[in-house]
Amino acid sequence: MYNQISQSRRQNKILDSLATLVPIVNRYSSSPWNGALQPFLASIAPGLLKQAEQLFSKQACLWSDDEDVQGKIMQRLGWLEAPWNSQKTAQRLETWAGRMGENGFSHVVLIGMGGSSLAPEVFRDCFGSHPGSFSLDVLDTTSPDAVSNLEQQIALERTLFVVASKSGTTIETDALYRYFKSRVAQLKDGQARDHFVAITDPGTPLDTSPLKENFSHIFHAPADVGGRFSALTPFGLVPASLLGINLGPLINPAIKVIEGGAIIDQRRDHNGIVLGGLLGHLALQKKSVLTLLLPTSLRPLGVWIEQLVCESTGKKGKGILVVQNEPEYPADHYPDDRLFVSITLEEDSPELKEKVTALKSLGHPVIERTVKSLYHLGAEMVAWQIATALAGAILGVNPFDEPNVAEAKQATTNRLNNINTLTDNVRSGDVTPLSLLQKEDNTLDLSLAGFIEKAKSTQYLALLAYVPPSKEIYSSLIALQTTLGRKLGSAVTLGIGPRYLHSTGQLHKGGAKEGCFMLLFADPQSDLSIPERSYTLKELHLAQALGDYDALKGHQRSVLGLRLYGDLQQALDQLSSKLGARGI
């Protein structure tokens, strides 16, 4: 597969592609490419070639010398064969999706988190709806307000629920599945089975009795593919088939990317090897803030790349921070820690051209990538998987584990075990109250001023919001993100909880101590019971917010918790106004 051309030819093509893809102006006095770009590129090409060969031949020693760790890594490299395996089942998936329409379903709700939900969301938002296909909602929140709102918008009797969890034990997925199963059962005289299918690994709790009897079909995902590498497995392709996407044309270009190995296209890299080399080596040169420039047509891809790169590299005090869907700033706004990657469709109008040109003129490194068509999204995803695996090797981390994710889960459990004091946080000074009734709250102003002063000396600020993910609330959060970005001049990311726990949460705790965290939460206006669980959805939502606060504090991160009261949108606007004022 990989050994299709000679080693010397591979090395020359990698070197040529590096020189073509990264027009870096020689302005960085402390960097190895200052006045010597070609020697720098030549110096990384041999190592990159060797690492690529180790990747494609599945040599786990690329990432670790520990035999136990190597054994675990070998159980996570199945994504290199996943497109071939999926190609064999594509027709069956499309046939099954057609039967679901014949069975009277018109709407699909995907219940899943992280790697179980992000690829389907990309496919839905990039491809749009196909005639005769299903409309699809992705439910990856524990906000009872958001869940209630979704339930009011759909007809349960015509809705198919896809329950996606690699482990079969994801707490959010379990809670949402149990809630909707009970709602459908009430509607259908206890007969809810036909409305539910599952995607999970073989042998998980979803795949064994008694739960397995609750699903009309269970799609087995390959156990040797991690969640964030699973876009072209049933986790991504079952929802894609329900969207009416032709799976063959989506999978086949991805196969060509892997088959190509080190064959680099003359115009730009399309297989991820060069991209991975640049991500890793530039991160070592303190350019670890990867900023995505995406046109409207590909903007949904950003959240998928964010999870893949952040969760894979953010550990051992290292990592690459991904900034996606950032508010618009002038080219001279950005500090020298940025690496920009623009990804456009060949058919796109050049809406990013002016921004890319301005960034290059100021000496920022910019990698330009082109996706031939939407049906090449699968190929682009595989290219980023290759790049991330290689970047992890260069940084000296294992890109296939998530050692700190379990901490947030345990912190949530700890909070749930103390439900009676769940929202009583102000007493210990943990969380500063933000109230619409306290517009002149000097304590709040002092807390904000002190936090902003700390944030000015860090690489990034993460805005983490446990709020209903509505368009109106999201707009207010974007305004707040913009205010913070202009005030600090550094990267400001936005994460909606608990979704971000399955994405950037690993980097927040396992990456370098270079971030500040503003955690916002509001008591949901409604609550929903979870059958066979001792906690409600509201309690779970708050426990996740406060549990992550605990976990971040446990890693000595700088965290400001703000509990929002009253009208949520007004509270966010008030906070943005306060932060924009002088003296803060």
SULTA-V353299 format. One record per residue. N is the residue number from 1. RES is the residue in one small letter. PSI is psi in whole degrees, -180 to 180 (* if undefined). Layout:
# SULTA-V353299
[[N:RES:PSI] [N:RES:PSI]]
This chain:
# SULTA-V353299
[[1:m:-50] [2:y:-37] [3:n:67] [4:q:-22] [5:i:163] [6:s:157] [7:q:-43] [8:s:-39] [9:r:-40] [10:r:-48] [11:q:-43] [12:n:-40] [13:k:-38] [14:i:-44] [15:l:-44] [16:d:-42] [17:s:-40] [18:l:-47] [19:a:-34] [20:t:-38] [21:l:-22] [22:v:84] [23:p:83] [24:i:125] [25:v:137] [26:n:79] [27:r:-6] [28:y:101] [29:s:-27] [30:s:6] [31:s:152] [32:p:-13] [33:w:7] [34:n:105] [35:g:4] [36:a:54] [37:l:-47] [38:q:-44] [39:p:-35] [40:f:-47] [41:l:-41] [42:a:-33] [43:s:-29] [44:i:-17] [45:a:-46] [46:p:-44] [47:g:-39] [48:l:-40] [49:l:-47] [50:k:-42] [51:q:-38] [52:a:-41] [53:e:-39] [54:q:-38] [55:l:-52] [56:f:-20] [57:s:10] [58:k:51] [59:q:103] [60:a:-17] [61:c:-13] [62:l:-31] [63:w:-19] [64:s:148] [65:d:-11] [66:d:125] [67:e:-37] [68:d:-43] [69:v:-40] [70:q:-40] [71:g:-40] [72:k:-38] [73:i:-40] [74:m:-24] [75:q:8] [76:r:17] [77:l:12] [78:g:-14] [79:w:-19] [80:l:-22] [81:e:-8] [82:a:-42] [83:p:-37] [84:w:-45] [85:n:-39] [86:s:-31] [87:q:-35] [88:k:-26] [89:t:0] [90:a:-46] [91:q:-40] [92:r:-38] [93:l:-43] [94:e:-39] [95:t:-44] [96:w:-44] [97:a:-39] [98:g:-39] [99:r:-34] [100:m:-36] [101:g:-40] [102:e:-26] [103:n:2] [104:g:2] [105:f:142] [106:s:-10] [107:h:148] [108:v:135] [109:v:118] [110:l:121] [111:i:114] [112:g:166] [113:m:150] [114:g:-124] [115:g:-15] [116:s:-9] [117:s:-24] [118:l:-41] [119:a:-46] [120:p:-37] [121:e:-41] [122:v:-48] [123:f:-44] [124:r:-49] [125:d:-27] [126:c:-46] [127:f:-29] [128:g:-168] [129:s:138] [130:h:146] [131:p:130] [132:g:-1] [133:s:-179] [134:f:149] [135:s:146] [136:l:129] [137:d:137] [138:v:120] [139:l:104] [140:d:43] [141:t:153] [142:t:9] [143:s:116] [144:p:-28] [145:d:-44] [146:a:-40] [147:v:-44] [148:s:-41] [149:n:-42] [150:l:-44] [151:e:-35] [152:q:-23] [153:q:-14] [154:i:158] [155:a:107] [156:l:-36] [157:e:-16] [158:r:19] [159:t:132] [160:l:129] [161:f:126] [162:v:112] [163:v:112] [164:a:119] [165:s:120] [166:k:-46] [167:s:-22] [168:g:6] [169:t:7] [170:t:124] [171:i:-39] [172:e:-45] [173:t:-42] [174:d:-46] [175:a:-46] [176:l:-39] [177:y:-48] [178:r:-39] [179:y:-51] [180:f:-29] [181:k:-43] [182:s:-36] [183:r:-43] [184:v:-40] [185:a:-38] [186:q:-36] [187:l:-31] [188:k:28] [189:d:43] [190:g:-5] [191:q:82] [192:a:-9] [193:r:-42] [194:d:-16] [195:h:-1] [196:f:132] [197:v:159] [198:a:149] [199:i:120] [200:t:169] [201:d:155] [202:p:137] [203:g:4] [204:t:170] [205:p:-32] [206:l:-22] [207:d:4] [208:t:161] [209:s:145] [210:p:-10] [211:l:-34] [212:k:-27] [213:e:-12] [214:n:0] [215:f:138] [216:s:-24] [217:h:142] [218:i:122] [219:f:122] [220:h:124] [221:a:152] [222:p:128] [223:a:-20] [224:d:23] [225:v:119] [226:g:160] [227:g:-46] [228:r:-8] [229:f:16] [230:s:19] [231:a:-37] [232:l:32] [233:t:-178] [234:p:-26] [235:f:-37] [236:g:-33] [237:l:-29] [238:v:-51] [239:p:-37] [240:a:-40] [241:s:-37] [242:l:-24] [243:l:-5] [244:g:15] [245:i:133] [246:n:111] [247:l:-36] [248:g:-55] [249:p:-21] [250:l:-36] [251:i:-40] [252:n:-43] [253:p:-30] [254:a:-37] [255:i:-41] [256:k:-33] [257:v:-46] [258:i:-41] [259:e:-34] [260:g:-27] [261:g:-116] [262:a:12] [263:i:110] [264:i:129] [265:d:145] [266:q:-29] [267:r:-37] [268:r:162] [269:d:136] [270:h:8] [271:n:4] [272:g:-14] [273:i:-53] [274:v:-42] [275:l:-46] [276:g:-41] [277:g:-42] [278:l:-44] [279:l:-48] [280:g:-50] [281:h:-36] [282:l:-32] [283:a:-38] [284:l:-24] [285:q:25] [286:k:20] [287:k:70] [288:s:11] [289:v:96] [290:l:114] [291:t:120] [292:l:131] [293:l:109] [294:l:136] [295:p:169] [296:t:-38] [297:s:-26] [298:l:7] [299:r:-36] [300:p:-22] [301:l:-23] [302:g:-42] [303:v:-32] [304:w:-45] [305:i:-39] [306:e:-50] [307:q:-47] [308:l:-51] [309:v:-46] [310:c:-47] [311:e:-26] [312:s:-34] [313:t:-16] [314:g:78] [315:k:166] [316:k:32] [317:g:17] [318:k:-180] [319:g:162] [320:i:118] [321:l:129] [322:v:130] [323:v:114] [324:q:151] [325:n:40] [326:e:144] [327:p:155] [328:e:127] [329:y:156] [330:p:160] [331:a:-30] [332:d:7] [333:h:-27] [334:y:137] [335:p:178] [336:d:6] [337:d:5] [338:r:142] [339:l:124] [340:f:139] [341:v:119] [342:s:138] [343:i:121] [344:t:159] [345:l:145] [346:e:-33] [347:e:-6] [348:d:148] [349:s:153] [350:p:61] [351:e:-20] [352:l:-5] [353:k:-45] [354:e:-43] [355:k:-44] [356:v:-44] [357:t:-42] [358:a:-41] [359:l:-42] [360:k:-40] [361:s:-24] [362:l:4] [363:g:8] [364:h:138] [365:p:129] [366:v:124] [367:i:126] [368:e:125] [369:r:148] [370:t:131] [371:v:126] [372:k:-41] [373:s:172] [374:l:-31] [375:y:-2] [376:h:10] [377:l:-39] [378:g:-41] [379:a:-41] [380:e:-38] [381:m:-43] [382:v:-40] [383:a:-42] [384:w:-31] [385:q:-44] [386:i:-47] [387:a:-42] [388:t:-40] [389:a:-41] [390:l:-40] [391:a:-39] [392:g:-42] [393:a:-43] [394:i:-38] [395:l:-14] [396:g:32] [397:v:159] [398:n:109] [399:p:1] [400:f:6] [401:d:174] [402:e:72] [403:p:-23] [404:n:-6] [405:v:-38] [406:a:-27] [407:e:-44] [408:a:-37] [409:k:-44] [410:q:-37] [411:a:-38] [412:t:-45] [413:t:-42] [414:n:-42] [415:r:-39] [416:l:-30] [417:n:-9] [418:n:52] [419:i:-33] [420:n:-25] [421:t:21] [422:l:-44] [423:t:9] [424:d:78] [425:n:-24] [426:v:-26] [427:r:-34] [428:s:6] [429:g:10] [430:d:-46] [431:v:126] [432:t:126] [433:p:133] [434:l:111] [435:s:139] [436:l:-19] [437:l:-1] [438:q:57] [439:k:-22] [440:e:35] [441:d:104] [442:n:-33] [443:t:-43] [444:l:-45] [445:d:-41] [446:l:-40] [447:s:-44] [448:l:-43] [449:a:-43] [450:g:-39] [451:f:-45] [452:i:-37] [453:e:-41] [454:k:-42] [455:a:-28] [456:k:-22] [457:s:8] [458:t:167] [459:q:-33] [460:y:160] [461:l:130] [462:a:119] [463:l:113] [464:l:118] [465:a:120] [466:y:84] [467:v:162] [468:p:129] [469:p:60] [470:s:162] [471:k:-40] [472:e:-45] [473:i:-40] [474:y:-38] [475:s:-40] [476:s:-37] [477:l:-38] [478:i:-41] [479:a:-41] [480:l:-43] [481:q:-42] [482:t:-44] [483:t:-46] [484:l:-41] [485:g:-43] [486:r:-35] [487:k:-38] [488:l:-35] [489:g:-6] [490:s:180] [491:a:137] [492:v:116] [493:t:159] [494:l:125] [495:g:134] [496:i:127] [497:g:147] [498:p:8] [499:r:-45] [500:y:-21] [501:l:-28] [502:h:17] [503:s:-90] [504:t:-11] [505:g:-36] [506:q:-46] [507:l:-37] [508:h:-39] [509:k:-35] [510:g:-16] [511:g:-170] [512:a:151] [513:k:65] [514:e:17] [515:g:156] [516:c:154] [517:f:123] [518:m:109] [519:l:116] [520:l:137] [521:f:151] [522:a:143] [523:d:124] [524:p:149] [525:q:-19] [526:s:176] [527:d:152] [528:l:135] [529:s:148] [530:i:113] [531:p:137] [532:e:21] [533:r:148] [534:s:-2] [535:y:158] [536:t:173] [537:l:-38] [538:k:-44] [539:e:-39] [540:l:-43] [541:h:-48] [542:l:-37] [543:a:-36] [544:q:-40] [545:a:-52] [546:l:-30] [547:g:-39] [548:d:-34] [549:y:-47] [550:d:-44] [551:a:-42] [552:l:-43] [553:k:-37] [554:g:-24] [555:h:17] [556:q:36] [557:r:153] [558:s:112] [559:v:134] [560:l:117] [561:g:133] [562:l:120] [563:r:119] [564:l:136] [565:y:161] [566:g:-148] [567:d:118] [568:l:-43] [569:q:-40] [570:q:-40] [571:a:-42] [572:l:-41] [573:d:-37] [574:q:-43] [575:l:-43] [576:s:-40] [577:s:-43] [578:k:-44] [579:l:-27] [580:g:-11] [581:a:155] [582:r:149] [583:g:-8] [584:i:*]]
